[in-house]
Amino acid sequence: MAEYLIEPFDTGPEGLKSMQAFINEKAAEGYALAGAVPREGYHWVLFFQR
C-alpha cells in the first residue's frame, strides 16, 4: 500500500526556489512529489508519495 504525505507550503517572496528546496528535502526522506495544488497567493498544497 502506498504511503502519502500532504504538506501545506507557503513559497513567500522567494518564489518557487524555496518550494524546490522543500521538495528536495522530502525526496531525501524517501518521498516523491505526486502533485501540487495552488491556493491563494503564495500558498500551495503538496502531495507526496513514498
PDB file as gemmi writes it, atoms N, CA and C in Angstrom:
CRYST1    1.000    1.000    1.000  90.00  90.00  90.00 P 1                      
ATOM      1  N   MET A   1       0.842  -1.177   0.000  1.00  0.00           N  
ATOM      2  CA  MET A   1       0.000   0.000   0.000  1.00  0.00           C  
ATOM      3  C   MET A   1       0.893   1.248   0.000  1.00  0.00           C  
ATOM      4  N   ALA A   2       0.548   2.235  -0.800  1.00  0.00           N  
ATOM      5  CA  ALA A   2       1.326   3.465  -0.891  1.00  0.00           C  
ATOM      6  C   ALA A   2       1.112   4.328   0.349  1.00  0.00           C  
ATOM      7  N   GLU A   3       2.160   5.008   0.741  1.00  0.00           N  
ATOM      8  CA  GLU A   3       2.100   5.930   1.865  1.00  0.00           C  
ATOM      9  C   GLU A   3       2.142   7.350   1.310  1.00  0.00           C  
ATOM     10  N   TYR A   4       1.218   8.186   1.770  1.00  0.00           N  
ATOM     11  CA  TYR A   4       1.125   9.552   1.270  1.00  0.00           C  
ATOM     12  C   TYR A   4       1.398  10.555   2.378  1.00  0.00           C  
ATOM     13  N   LEU A   5       1.865  11.721   1.985  1.00  0.00           N  
ATOM     14  CA  LEU A   5       2.119  12.830   2.898  1.00  0.00           C  
ATOM     15  C   LEU A   5       1.549  14.077   2.231  1.00  0.00           C  
ATOM     16  N   ILE A   6       0.748  14.829   2.957  1.00  0.00           N  
ATOM     17  CA  ILE A   6       0.169  16.068   2.445  1.00  0.00           C  
ATOM     18  C   ILE A   6       0.739  17.211   3.269  1.00  0.00           C  
ATOM     19  N   GLU A   7       1.370  18.176   2.580  1.00  0.00           N  
ATOM     20  CA  GLU A   7       2.026  19.287   3.255  1.00  0.00           C  
ATOM     21  C   GLU A   7       1.546  20.624   2.699  1.00  0.00           C  
ATOM     22  N   PRO A   8       1.042  21.511   3.558  1.00  0.00           N  
ATOM     23  CA  PRO A   8       0.786  22.875   3.090  1.00  0.00           C  
ATOM     24  C   PRO A   8       2.132  23.579   2.946  1.00  0.00           C  
ATOM     25  N   PHE A   9       2.236  24.475   1.986  1.00  0.00           N  
ATOM     26  CA  PHE A   9       3.507  25.166   1.775  1.00  0.00           C  
ATOM     27  C   PHE A   9       3.249  26.598   1.345  1.00  0.00           C  
ATOM     28  N   ASP A  10       4.036  27.514   1.866  1.00  0.00           N  
ATOM     29  CA  ASP A  10       3.968  28.935   1.528  1.00  0.00           C  
ATOM     30  C   ASP A  10       5.306  29.315   0.907  1.00  0.00           C  
ATOM     31  N   THR A  11       5.309  29.635  -0.390  1.00  0.00           N  
ATOM     32  CA  THR A  11       6.565  29.968  -1.059  1.00  0.00           C  
ATOM     33  C   THR A  11       7.094  31.322  -0.639  1.00  0.00           C  
ATOM     34  N   GLY A  12       6.221  32.206  -0.202  1.00  0.00           N  
ATOM     35  CA  GLY A  12       6.657  33.535   0.209  1.00  0.00           C  
ATOM     36  C   GLY A  12       7.282  34.288  -0.953  1.00  0.00           C  
ATOM     37  N   PRO A  13       7.987  35.365  -0.655  1.00  0.00           N  
ATOM     38  CA  PRO A  13       8.558  36.191  -1.718  1.00  0.00           C  
ATOM     39  C   PRO A  13       9.704  35.514  -2.474  1.00  0.00           C  
ATOM     40  N   GLU A  14      10.273  34.434  -1.928  1.00  0.00           N  
ATOM     41  CA  GLU A  14      11.366  33.740  -2.610  1.00  0.00           C  
ATOM     42  C   GLU A  14      10.876  32.946  -3.815  1.00  0.00           C  
ATOM     43  N   GLY A  15       9.583  32.721  -3.881  1.00  0.00           N  
ATOM     44  CA  GLY A  15       9.014  32.034  -5.029  1.00  0.00           C  
ATOM     45  C   GLY A  15       9.280  30.544  -5.037  1.00  0.00           C  
ATOM     46  N   LEU A  16       9.344  29.995  -6.236  1.00  0.00           N  
ATOM     47  CA  LEU A  16       9.408  28.549  -6.393  1.00  0.00           C  
ATOM     48  C   LEU A  16      10.758  27.949  -6.018  1.00  0.00           C  
ATOM     49  N   LYS A  17      11.807  28.773  -5.873  1.00  0.00           N  
ATOM     50  CA  LYS A  17      13.098  28.238  -5.434  1.00  0.00           C  
ATOM     51  C   LYS A  17      12.976  27.605  -4.056  1.00  0.00           C  
ATOM     52  N   SER A  18      12.221  28.243  -3.164  1.00  0.00           N  
ATOM     53  CA  SER A  18      12.057  27.685  -1.821  1.00  0.00           C  
ATOM     54  C   SER A  18      11.235  26.406  -1.865  1.00  0.00           C  
ATOM     55  N   MET A  19      10.267  26.337  -2.794  1.00  0.00           N  
ATOM     56  CA  MET A  19       9.474  25.115  -2.919  1.00  0.00           C  
ATOM     57  C   MET A  19      10.342  23.971  -3.432  1.00  0.00           C  
ATOM     58  N   GLN A  20      11.215  24.246  -4.384  1.00  0.00           N  
ATOM     59  CA  GLN A  20      12.093  23.206  -4.908  1.00  0.00           C  
ATOM     60  C   GLN A  20      13.015  22.677  -3.814  1.00  0.00           C  
ATOM     61  N   ALA A  21      13.510  23.546  -2.963  1.00  0.00           N  
ATOM     62  CA  ALA A  21      14.356  23.113  -1.846  1.00  0.00           C  
ATOM     63  C   ALA A  21      13.564  22.209  -0.907  1.00  0.00           C  
ATOM     64  N   PHE A  22      12.309  22.554  -0.634  1.00  0.00           N  
ATOM     65  CA  PHE A  22      11.459  21.737   0.237  1.00  0.00           C  
ATOM     66  C   PHE A  22      11.191  20.372  -0.398  1.00  0.00           C  
ATOM     67  N   ILE A  23      10.921  20.354  -1.699  1.00  0.00           N  
ATOM     68  CA  ILE A  23      10.693  19.092  -2.413  1.00  0.00           C  
ATOM     69  C   ILE A  23      11.942  18.224  -2.355  1.00  0.00           C  
ATOM     70  N   ASN A  24      13.115  18.835  -2.485  1.00  0.00           N  
ATOM     71  CA  ASN A  24      14.372  18.084  -2.396  1.00  0.00           C  
ATOM     72  C   ASN A  24      14.568  17.489  -0.999  1.00  0.00           C  
ATOM     73  N   GLU A  25      14.185  18.235   0.033  1.00  0.00           N  
ATOM     74  CA  GLU A  25      14.273  17.714   1.404  1.00  0.00           C  
ATOM     75  C   GLU A  25      13.390  16.485   1.570  1.00  0.00           C  
ATOM     76  N   LYS A  26      12.162  16.556   1.049  1.00  0.00           N  
ATOM     77  CA  LYS A  26      11.245  15.419   1.157  1.00  0.00           C  
ATOM     78  C   LYS A  26      11.748  14.233   0.334  1.00  0.00           C  
ATOM     79  N   ALA A  27      12.381  14.502  -0.801  1.00  0.00           N  
ATOM     80  CA  ALA A  27      12.957  13.424  -1.617  1.00  0.00           C  
ATOM     81  C   ALA A  27      14.063  12.707  -0.840  1.00  0.00           C  
ATOM     82  N   ALA A  28      14.836  13.450  -0.072  1.00  0.00           N  
ATOM     83  CA  ALA A  28      15.882  12.839   0.750  1.00  0.00           C  
ATOM     84  C   ALA A  28      15.278  11.960   1.839  1.00  0.00           C  
ATOM     85  N   GLU A  29      14.037  12.229   2.224  1.00  0.00           N  
ATOM     86  CA  GLU A  29      13.331  11.418   3.221  1.00  0.00           C  
ATOM     87  C   GLU A  29      12.609  10.239   2.576  1.00  0.00           C  
ATOM     88  N   GLY A  30      12.683  10.123   1.248  1.00  0.00           N  
ATOM     89  CA  GLY A  30      12.078   8.990   0.560  1.00  0.00           C  
ATOM     90  C   GLY A  30      10.733   9.253  -0.080  1.00  0.00           C  
ATOM     91  N   TYR A  31      10.349  10.523  -0.186  1.00  0.00           N  
ATOM     92  CA  TYR A  31       9.062  10.871  -0.788  1.00  0.00           C  
ATOM     93  C   TYR A  31       9.261  11.471  -2.177  1.00  0.00           C  
ATOM     94  N   ALA A  32       8.342  11.174  -3.080  1.00  0.00           N  
ATOM     95  CA  ALA A  32       8.334  11.760  -4.415  1.00  0.00           C  
ATOM     96  C   ALA A  32       7.107  12.657  -4.534  1.00  0.00           C  
ATOM     97  N   LEU A  33       7.267  13.792  -5.168  1.00  0.00           N  
ATOM     98  CA  LEU A  33       6.152  14.700  -5.367  1.00  0.00           C  
ATOM     99  C   LEU A  33       5.123  14.050  -6.285  1.00  0.00           C  
ATOM    100  N   ALA A  34       3.889  13.941  -5.827  1.00  0.00           N  
ATOM    101  CA  ALA A  34       2.817  13.338  -6.617  1.00  0.00           C  
ATOM    102  C   ALA A  34       1.908  14.407  -7.211  1.00  0.00           C  
ATOM    103  N   GLY A  35       1.884  15.597  -6.616  1.00  0.00           N  
ATOM    104  CA  GLY A  35       1.040  16.661  -7.135  1.00  0.00           C  
ATOM    105  C   GLY A  35       1.177  17.928  -6.317  1.00  0.00           C  
ATOM    106  N   ALA A  36       0.814  19.042  -6.933  1.00  0.00           N  
ATOM    107  CA  ALA A  36       0.854  20.337  -6.256  1.00  0.00           C  
ATOM    108  C   ALA A  36      -0.386  21.122  -6.678  1.00  0.00           C  
ATOM    109  N   VAL A  37      -1.086  21.646  -5.693  1.00  0.00           N  
ATOM    110  CA  VAL A  37      -2.311  22.404  -5.962  1.00  0.00           C  
ATOM    111  C   VAL A  37      -2.097  23.839  -5.478  1.00  0.00           C  
ATOM    112  N   PRO A  38      -2.184  24.812  -6.390  1.00  0.00           N  
ATOM    113  CA  PRO A  38      -2.036  26.210  -5.962  1.00  0.00           C  
ATOM    114  C   PRO A  38      -3.267  26.673  -5.186  1.00  0.00           C  
ATOM    115  N   ARG A  39      -3.030  27.485  -4.188  1.00  0.00           N  
ATOM    116  CA  ARG A  39      -4.107  28.092  -3.406  1.00  0.00           C  
ATOM    117  C   ARG A  39      -3.995  29.601  -3.577  1.00  0.00           C  
ATOM    118  N   GLU A  40      -4.447  30.366  -2.629  1.00  0.00           N  
ATOM    119  CA  GLU A  40      -4.373  31.828  -2.714  1.00  0.00           C  
ATOM    120  C   GLU A  40      -2.938  32.316  -2.525  1.00  0.00           C  
ATOM    121  N   GLY A  41      -2.580  33.344  -3.270  1.00  0.00           N  
ATOM    122  CA  GLY A  41      -1.280  33.984  -3.089  1.00  0.00           C  
ATOM    123  C   GLY A  41      -0.123  33.030  -3.260  1.00  0.00           C  
ATOM    124  N   TYR A  42       0.707  32.960  -2.245  1.00  0.00           N  
ATOM    125  CA  TYR A  42       1.901  32.114  -2.271  1.00  0.00           C  
ATOM    126  C   TYR A  42       1.660  30.709  -1.739  1.00  0.00           C  
ATOM    127  N   HIS A  43       0.429  30.367  -1.408  1.00  0.00           N  
ATOM    128  CA  HIS A  43       0.123  29.111  -0.735  1.00  0.00           C  
ATOM    129  C   HIS A  43      -0.112  27.960  -1.711  1.00  0.00           C  
ATOM    130  N   TRP A  44       0.413  26.800  -1.357  1.00  0.00           N  
ATOM    131  CA  TRP A  44       0.264  25.570  -2.147  1.00  0.00           C  
ATOM    132  C   TRP A  44      -0.051  24.426  -1.200  1.00  0.00           C  
ATOM    133  N   VAL A  45      -0.602  23.346  -1.749  1.00  0.00           N  
ATOM    134  CA  VAL A  45      -0.730  22.079  -1.035  1.00  0.00           C  
ATOM    135  C   VAL A  45       0.050  21.066  -1.870  1.00  0.00           C  
ATOM    136  N   LEU A  46       1.034  20.441  -1.243  1.00  0.00           N  
ATOM    137  CA  LEU A  46       1.904  19.484  -1.929  1.00  0.00           C  
ATOM    138  C   LEU A  46       1.556  18.065  -1.492  1.00  0.00           C  
ATOM    139  N   PHE A  47       1.460  17.166  -2.447  1.00  0.00           N  
ATOM    140  CA  PHE A  47       1.148  15.752  -2.188  1.00  0.00           C  
ATOM    141  C   PHE A  47       2.366  14.927  -2.530  1.00  0.00           C  
ATOM    142  N   PHE A  48       2.825  14.153  -1.566  1.00  0.00           N  
ATOM    143  CA  PHE A  48       3.995  13.290  -1.754  1.00  0.00           C  
ATOM    144  C   PHE A  48       3.581  11.824  -1.598  1.00  0.00           C  
ATOM    145  N   GLN A  49       4.296  10.955  -2.290  1.00  0.00           N  
ATOM    146  CA  GLN A  49       4.067   9.522  -2.189  1.00  0.00           C  
ATOM    147  C   GLN A  49       5.394   8.832  -1.898  1.00  0.00           C  
ATOM    148  N   ARG A  50       5.352   7.877  -0.991  1.00  0.00           N  
ATOM    149  CA  ARG A  50       6.563   7.123  -0.652  1.00  0.00           C  
ATOM    150  C   ARG A  50       6.586   5.863  -1.470  1.00  0.00           C  
TER     151      ARG A  50                                                      
END                                                                             
